[in-house]
């Protein structure tokens, strides 16, 4: 298989990573910097962490703009002289979006629209943006296939659906080459375990390392297509290099493998050598019961070839968290 390290761009190529202090954004930025490219990060640190950016400041080629995508002039400044925009900035978490729908609309929809317009004016080569598997909503058929979406189940899902509509519109009307990446439960190094709305893997790891029983919402039979961070990095770079036939479209970015929350939990217990029974709580509003991606469209049009399966990714992730265990409890 070919990972992102095999990909290349012309010397002097300049990338903008919005949300570059976040989990996915900082990993993308680090990958590009270590490959020798210039990277500009735009982040307001509302959800991103400064500790994610500090190590990157030691690598040649990084520029940081502290500002918000809600500010159009900041977006213009950030896009100036850029070849490729990798737009990761957004507020995540389905439960939090249910509590803060107005804020999610402002940041995720208006902010993304600002970025598209700024990218158009700057004549960037590609605008690659983070979408989400949440756009499938109440469509229960598995695997999830592009073009067969249901009704969104949360404000967060609505914002991502709206982003996709705007992105197609900007390509069809204005010629901005947009590519959407529907992430399926991305996990890996730098995923924040401390947030109230932490994703399931870092949350479980944090609790198990502290010898506490984490809460499983529901009976644990709900399943996810967990996707290791290096696969998401590859997808972003391949989207930049994709032929124009991929533009105006959105693609499933996953491994194509289904794992139940129950199975995830006891795999983590085994890897961490813990014997704790979980606590079972109520199902959360807006959660999708099952998630499994058909990635054939991304394989065909983007050349996406995910290198890491769930087991490989989880082992690498556990190694990273264990090495930093003192800060997790």
C-alpha positions as CSV (number, residue, x, y, z in Angstrom):
1,X,0.0,0.0,0.0
2,X,1.0,3.6,-0.5
3,X,0.7,6.0,2.3
4,X,0.8,9.8,2.2
5,X,4.7,9.8,2.4
6,X,4.7,8.6,-1.2
7,X,2.9,11.7,-2.4
8,X,4.7,14.8,-3.7
9,X,4.0,18.3,-4.8
10,X,6.1,20.9,-6.7
11,X,8.9,22.6,-4.7
12,X,7.6,25.7,-3.0
13,X,3.9,24.5,-2.7
14,X,2.1,26.4,0.1
15,X,-0.7,24.9,2.2
16,X,-3.2,26.5,4.5
17,X,-4.5,24.3,7.3
18,X,-7.4,25.8,9.1
19,X,-8.0,24.4,12.5
20,X,-4.3,23.5,12.5
21,X,-4.2,23.4,16.3
22,X,-6.8,20.7,16.4
23,X,-6.4,16.9,16.4
24,X,-6.7,16.3,12.6
25,X,-5.4,19.7,11.5
26,X,-2.2,19.5,13.6
27,X,-1.4,16.0,12.2
28,X,-1.9,17.2,8.7
29,X,0.3,20.2,9.3
30,X,3.0,18.1,10.8
31,X,3.0,15.7,7.9
32,X,3.3,18.4,5.3
33,X,6.1,20.2,7.3
34,X,8.1,17.0,7.6
35,X,7.7,16.5,3.9
36,X,9.3,19.9,3.3
37,X,6.4,22.1,2.4
38,X,5.4,25.5,3.7
39,X,2.4,25.3,6.0
40,X,0.3,28.2,7.3
41,X,-2.0,27.4,10.2
42,X,-5.1,29.4,10.9
43,X,-6.7,28.8,14.3
44,X,-8.4,30.8,17.1
45,X,-7.7,28.2,19.7
46,X,-11.3,28.0,20.7
47,X,-11.1,24.2,20.5
48,X,-7.6,23.6,19.2
49,X,-4.7,23.3,21.7
50,X,-1.5,25.4,21.7
51,X,0.4,22.3,22.8
52,X,-0.4,20.8,19.4
53,X,1.3,23.7,17.6
54,X,4.3,24.3,19.8
55,X,6.3,21.2,18.5
56,X,5.5,22.2,14.9
57,X,7.1,25.7,15.5
58,X,10.5,23.9,15.6
59,X,10.1,22.7,12.0
60,X,11.1,24.9,9.2
61,X,8.2,26.3,7.1
62,X,5.5,26.9,9.6
63,X,3.5,30.2,9.8
64,X,0.8,30.7,12.4
65,X,-2.1,33.1,12.1
66,X,-4.2,33.4,15.3
67,X,-7.7,34.3,14.2
68,X,-11.2,33.0,13.5
69,X,-12.8,31.8,10.2
70,X,-15.9,33.9,11.3
71,X,-13.8,37.0,10.4
72,X,-13.8,37.2,6.6
73,X,-10.7,39.6,6.5
74,X,-8.7,37.0,8.5
75,X,-9.8,34.3,6.0
76,X,-8.6,36.6,3.1
77,X,-5.2,37.1,4.8
78,X,-4.9,33.4,5.5
79,X,-5.5,32.4,1.9
80,X,-3.2,34.9,0.3
81,X,-0.4,33.2,-1.7
82,X,-1.8,29.7,-0.9
83,X,-1.9,26.8,-3.3
84,X,-4.1,24.4,-1.4
85,X,-6.6,25.0,1.5
86,X,-7.1,22.1,3.8
87,X,-10.1,23.3,5.8
88,X,-10.4,21.5,9.1
89,X,-11.7,24.3,11.3
90,X,-15.0,23.6,12.9
91,X,-16.7,22.9,16.2
92,X,-17.2,19.2,16.6
93,X,-19.4,17.0,18.8
94,X,-23.0,16.1,18.1
95,X,-24.2,16.5,21.8
96,X,-22.6,19.9,22.1
97,X,-24.2,21.1,18.9
98,X,-27.6,20.2,20.3
99,X,-26.9,22.6,23.2
100,X,-25.4,25.3,20.9
101,X,-27.1,25.3,17.5
102,X,-26.6,29.0,16.8
103,X,-22.9,28.9,17.5
104,X,-22.5,25.9,15.3
105,X,-24.2,27.6,12.5
106,X,-22.0,30.7,12.9
107,X,-18.7,28.8,13.0
108,X,-19.3,25.7,10.8
109,X,-21.5,27.2,8.1
110,X,-20.7,31.0,8.0
111,X,-17.1,30.3,8.7
112,X,-16.7,27.7,6.0
113,X,-18.5,30.0,3.5
114,X,-16.0,32.7,4.4
115,X,-13.2,30.4,3.7
116,X,-14.6,29.3,0.3
117,X,-15.1,32.9,-0.8
118,X,-11.6,33.8,0.4
119,X,-10.1,30.8,-1.4
120,X,-12.0,31.7,-4.6
121,X,-10.6,35.3,-4.5
122,X,-7.1,34.0,-3.8
123,X,-7.3,31.6,-6.8
124,X,-6.2,28.5,-4.8
125,X,-5.8,25.3,-6.7
126,X,-8.0,23.1,-4.5
127,X,-10.3,23.7,-1.5
128,X,-10.4,20.4,0.5
129,X,-12.7,20.5,3.5
130,X,-13.7,18.2,6.3
131,X,-17.2,16.9,6.2
132,X,-18.6,14.1,8.3
133,X,-20.3,10.7,8.3
134,X,-23.1,12.4,10.3
135,X,-24.5,13.7,7.0
136,X,-26.0,10.2,6.5
137,X,-28.4,10.9,9.4
138,X,-31.3,8.4,9.6
139,X,-30.4,6.5,6.5
140,X,-30.0,3.0,8.0
141,X,-28.6,1.1,5.1
142,X,-25.0,-0.3,5.5
143,X,-22.5,0.4,4.2
144,X,-22.9,4.1,3.7
145,X,-22.7,5.1,0.1
146,X,-22.4,8.6,-1.3
147,X,-25.7,9.8,-2.8
148,X,-27.8,7.9,-0.4
149,X,-28.1,10.3,2.6
150,X,-30.9,10.6,5.1
151,X,-32.2,13.4,7.2
152,X,-29.5,14.9,9.6
153,X,-30.1,14.1,13.2
154,X,-28.3,17.1,14.9
155,X,-27.3,20.7,14.3
156,X,-23.7,19.5,13.7
157,X,-24.9,17.2,10.9
158,X,-26.9,20.0,9.4
159,X,-23.8,22.2,9.3
160,X,-21.8,19.6,7.5
161,X,-24.6,18.9,5.0
162,X,-24.8,22.6,4.3
163,X,-21.1,22.8,3.8
164,X,-21.3,20.2,1.1
165,X,-24.1,22.0,-0.7
166,X,-22.1,25.3,-0.6
167,X,-19.0,23.5,-1.9
168,X,-20.8,22.0,-4.8
169,X,-22.4,25.4,-5.5
170,X,-19.0,27.1,-5.5
171,X,-17.6,24.6,-7.9
172,X,-20.6,24.6,-10.3
173,X,-21.0,28.4,-10.3
174,X,-17.6,29.9,-9.6
175,X,-15.2,27.1,-10.5
176,X,-13.6,26.7,-7.1
177,X,-12.3,23.2,-7.1
178,X,-13.8,21.8,-3.9
179,X,-13.4,18.3,-2.5
180,X,-15.3,17.1,0.6
181,X,-14.0,14.4,2.9
182,X,-16.6,12.6,5.0
183,X,-14.6,11.5,8.0
184,X,-15.7,8.4,9.8
185,X,-14.7,8.5,13.5
186,X,-11.0,9.5,13.0
187,X,-8.8,8.6,15.9
188,X,-5.1,8.7,16.8
189,X,-2.3,10.7,18.4
190,X,-3.2,14.2,19.7
191,X,-6.9,13.5,20.1
192,X,-7.9,15.4,23.2
193,X,-9.0,13.2,26.1
194,X,-9.7,16.0,28.5
195,X,-12.7,17.7,26.8
196,X,-16.2,17.2,28.2
197,X,-17.1,16.1,24.7
198,X,-14.1,13.9,24.1
199,X,-14.4,11.3,21.4
200,X,-15.0,7.7,22.6
201,X,-11.4,6.3,22.2
202,X,-9.5,9.0,24.1
203,X,-12.3,9.1,26.7
204,X,-12.1,5.4,27.3
205,X,-8.3,5.5,27.4
206,X,-8.3,8.3,29.9
207,X,-10.7,6.5,32.2
208,X,-9.0,3.1,32.0
209,X,-5.6,4.6,32.7
210,X,-7.0,6.2,35.8
211,X,-8.6,2.8,36.8
212,X,-12.1,4.2,36.3
213,X,-15.0,2.6,34.5
214,X,-16.1,4.7,31.5
215,X,-19.7,5.1,30.4
216,X,-21.0,3.3,27.3
217,X,-24.0,5.2,26.0
218,X,-26.5,2.5,25.0
219,X,-25.9,-1.3,25.2
220,X,-22.5,-1.2,23.3
221,X,-23.8,-2.9,20.2
222,X,-23.7,0.4,18.2
223,X,-20.8,0.3,15.8
224,X,-18.4,2.7,14.1
225,X,-16.0,2.6,11.2
226,X,-13.0,3.8,13.2
227,X,-10.4,5.5,11.0
228,X,-6.7,6.0,11.9
229,X,-5.4,9.6,11.6
230,X,-2.8,8.7,9.0
231,X,-5.5,7.5,6.6
232,X,-7.2,10.9,7.0
233,X,-3.9,12.7,6.2
234,X,-3.5,10.6,3.1
235,X,-7.1,11.5,2.0
236,X,-6.4,15.2,2.3
237,X,-3.2,15.0,0.2
238,X,-4.7,12.8,-2.4
239,X,-7.7,15.2,-2.7
240,X,-5.3,18.0,-3.5
241,X,-3.8,15.9,-6.3
242,X,-7.1,14.5,-7.6
243,X,-8.3,15.2,-11.2
244,X,-11.0,17.8,-11.6
245,X,-13.6,15.0,-12.0
246,X,-13.5,14.7,-8.2
247,X,-14.4,18.4,-7.7
248,X,-17.8,19.4,-6.3
249,X,-18.2,16.0,-4.7
250,X,-17.8,14.5,-1.2
251,X,-16.1,11.2,-0.4
252,X,-16.3,8.7,2.4
253,X,-13.0,8.6,4.3
254,X,-12.8,5.5,6.4
255,X,-11.2,2.0,6.4
256,X,-14.3,0.1,5.6
257,X,-14.4,-2.0,8.8
258,X,-17.1,-2.1,11.4
259,X,-16.3,-2.3,15.2
260,X,-18.9,-2.2,18.0
261,X,-18.4,0.0,21.0
262,X,-18.4,-3.1,23.2
263,X,-15.7,-4.7,21.1
264,X,-13.7,-1.5,21.2
265,X,-13.9,-1.3,25.0
266,X,-12.7,-4.8,25.7
267,X,-9.9,-4.4,23.1
268,X,-8.7,-1.4,25.0
269,X,-8.9,-3.3,28.3
270,X,-6.7,-6.0,26.8
271,X,-4.2,-3.6,25.3
272,X,-4.0,-1.6,28.6
273,X,-4.1,-4.7,30.8
274,X,-7.2,-3.5,32.7
275,X,-10.1,-5.6,34.0
276,X,-13.0,-3.1,34.6
277,X,-16.6,-3.5,33.7
278,X,-18.1,-0.4,31.9
279,X,-21.0,1.6,33.1
280,X,-24.0,1.6,30.8
281,X,-25.9,4.9,30.3
282,X,-28.7,6.2,28.1
283,X,-28.3,6.6,24.3
284,X,-27.3,10.1,23.4
285,X,-29.6,12.3,21.3
286,X,-28.4,12.6,17.7
287,X,-26.2,9.5,17.7
288,X,-26.3,7.3,14.7
289,X,-26.6,3.6,15.7
290,X,-24.3,2.1,13.1
291,X,-21.6,3.5,10.8
292,X,-19.8,1.6,8.0
293,X,-18.4,3.2,4.9
294,X,-18.2,2.1,1.3
295,X,-14.9,3.7,0.2
296,X,-14.9,2.6,-3.4
297,X,-15.7,6.1,-4.7
298,X,-12.7,7.5,-2.9
299,X,-10.5,4.7,-4.1
300,X,-11.5,5.3,-7.7
301,X,-11.5,9.1,-7.9
302,X,-9.0,10.1,-5.3
303,X,-6.7,7.0,-5.4
304,X,-7.3,6.7,-1.6
305,X,-5.6,3.6,-0.3
306,X,-6.0,3.5,3.5
307,X,-2.8,2.1,5.0
308,X,-3.9,1.4,8.6
309,X,-6.7,-0.9,9.7
310,X,-8.4,-0.5,13.1
311,X,-6.1,-2.9,15.0
312,X,-2.9,-1.3,13.7
313,X,-4.2,2.2,14.3
314,X,-5.4,1.4,17.8
315,X,-2.1,-0.1,18.9
316,X,-0.2,3.0,17.6
317,X,-2.7,5.2,19.4
318,X,-2.4,3.3,22.7
319,X,1.4,3.6,22.5
320,X,1.1,7.4,22.2
321,X,-1.3,7.8,25.1
322,X,0.6,5.5,27.4
323,X,3.7,7.5,26.8
324,X,1.8,10.5,28.0
325,X,-0.2,8.7,30.7
326,X,0.9,11.1,33.5
327,X,-1.1,13.9,31.9
328,X,-4.3,11.9,31.3
329,X,-5.5,11.0,34.7
